[in-house]
Amino acid sequence: MAYKAEINVMPLKELLDPKGKAVAGSMNNLSLTAIKDVRIGKRIQLHIEASSASEAKRIAEEACKKLLANPIMESYEISISEG
């Protein structure tokens, strides 16, 4: 069966996000002063062939741990849907 994994990877909250700080500064320069903080991450979609949603999530989790996210600097969330 085919599944789609959507993975959101973000810098850990405890760490400085230089890209986010740069964008936040630009927002202020553009008079978008209501925006106080920006965090920039990445969104990844995987199309997985698996026998169940739990197996698809296990595969996506393994991909995150081995390649897609750096656990020292990033956190991630996985969402699985059929498709």
Residue pairs with C-beta under 8 A, 6 or more apart in sequence:
1 49
1 50
1 51
1 52
1 82
2 47
2 48
2 49
2 82
2 83
3 47
3 48
3 49
3 50
3 53
3 56
3 80
3 81
3 82
3 83
4 45
4 46
4 47
4 48
4 80
4 81
4 82
4 83
5 45
5 46
5 47
5 48
5 56
5 57
5 59
5 60
5 78
5 79
5 80
6 43
6 44
6 45
6 78
6 79
6 81
7 43
7 44
7 45
7 46
7 60
7 64
7 68
7 69
7 76
7 77
7 78
7 79
8 41
8 42
8 43
8 76
8 77
9 41
9 42
9 43
9 44
9 64
9 68
9 69
9 74
9 75
9 76
10 39
10 41
10 74
10 75
10 76
11 17
11 20
11 39
11 40
11 41
11 73
11 74
11 75
12 73
12 74
12 75
15 73
17 38
17 39
17 40
19 40
20 37
20 38
20 39
20 40
21 38
23 38
23 40
24 35
24 36
24 37
24 38
27 33
27 35
27 38
28 35
41 74
44 68
46 59
46 60
46 63
47 83
48 56
48 59
48 60
50 56
50 59
53 80
53 82
56 80
57 78
57 80
60 78
60 80
61 78
64 76
64 78
65 71
68 76
69 75
69 76
